[in-house]
Amino acid sequence: MTIDFRISDREIDSRTHLVELGGEVDLYTAPEFKERLSGAIESGKQRLVVDLSETTFIDSTTLGVLVGAEKQLRASDGAVVLVCPERNIRKVFEITGLDRVFTMHDSRDEALADASGEPAG
């Protein structure tokens, strides 16, 4: 069985880190996702931009990873900002009420501008 899952991440600036996800993020792939987020937080990042543009499926494990990262970051005035243009993925956040916890954007540029405090342009 081949799992369709892709993850990459990179530093944007001293405060911001970008994590890009693709394919299915679920019980089996969420541990790697959690590891990437934890590593960024431990290195001092206060803003995590998680790009779900290429994500086709998320489950409750994925939501738990995101909520855990948000809780960690809030303690230091940080936040998780999501790029979520896909209606079906966004619907999961709406159904669970997490669309009120996370700031969600349709584009990476908007999310990065929000994370940096700069106006999108």
N, C-alpha and C positions, 0 to 999 in steps of 0.2 A: 504494500500500500504506500503510495507516494503522497505526502502531504504538501499542499500548495501553501507555502509560507515563506515570506521574505522579510528580512529586517536589516536596516542599515541605520547608522547614526553618526552624527558629527557635531562638533562644537560650532556654534554660531558666533558667540562672543563670550566674555568672561562670566556672564550671568545666564546665558541661554544655550540650550542644547536641543537639537532636532533629532527625533526618532521617526523613521519612515517604516510603515508596515504595509505588507501586501499579502494577499491570499487570506487564509483562514487563521485567525488568532483564537485559540481555544485552550482547553485543558492541557493539551500536549505541547503547545507552542508558547503558552503564556509564561512559563518559567524563564525562557530566554529573554522575553520582553521585559519581565520584572528585573532581571539581572542588568539589562541595559539602563533602565530607568534608575535603579538603585546606584549603579556606578556613576551616573551623571550627578545624582544628588550628593553622593559621598564625595565627589570631586569639587563640590561647592556650587553647582548650578542651582539657581533659584527659579528659573523659568524653563519648563519643558514644553516643547511644541511637538505634539504627536500627530503625525500626518497619516490619516486613515483613508486617503484618497484611493489607494489601490487595494484596500481591504474588502474582502467579499463576505466575511462572516466573523462575528465576535460572539462570545458567550459570557456567562456570569463570571467566569474566572478572569477574563480580560477586564471586565468592569471592576472587579475586585482589585486588580493590579493598578488600574488608573486611580481608583478611590484611595488606595493606600499611598500612592505617590502624592496625590493632592493633599492628604492629611499631613504627610511629612513636610511638604513644602510650605504649607500654610503656617507652620510653626516659625518659619523664617521669612514671612511675608512673600512667599513665592506662590507659584501656581502652575497647573497643567493647562495648556491651551490646545484645543483640538482643531485639526483640519478635517472636516467631515462633510464633503459635498454629496455623498451617496445617500439618497433618501432612505433606503432600507436600513443602513447602519445608523443613521440619525434617529430613525424611529425607535431603535432599541433604547437610546438615551432618553427619548421622550416618554416611552412607556414606563421606564423605571424612575422617572423624575430626575435623572442625572443631567438632563439638559439645563437644569437650574443650578447645578453644582459646577459644571464646566463651561468655560467660554468656548463657543464653537464658531468656526469660520468656514466659508465655502472654498477659500483659497489659502495656499501656503503664504503668499505675500501678506494677506490680511492678518494671518496668525502671527507671523514673524514681526510685523509692525506692532501688533498688540502686545506681544511679549517684550518688545524693546521699549515700548512706550512712545514710539514714533508714529506719526500719521502714515497710513498706507498711501503709496504714491507710485 
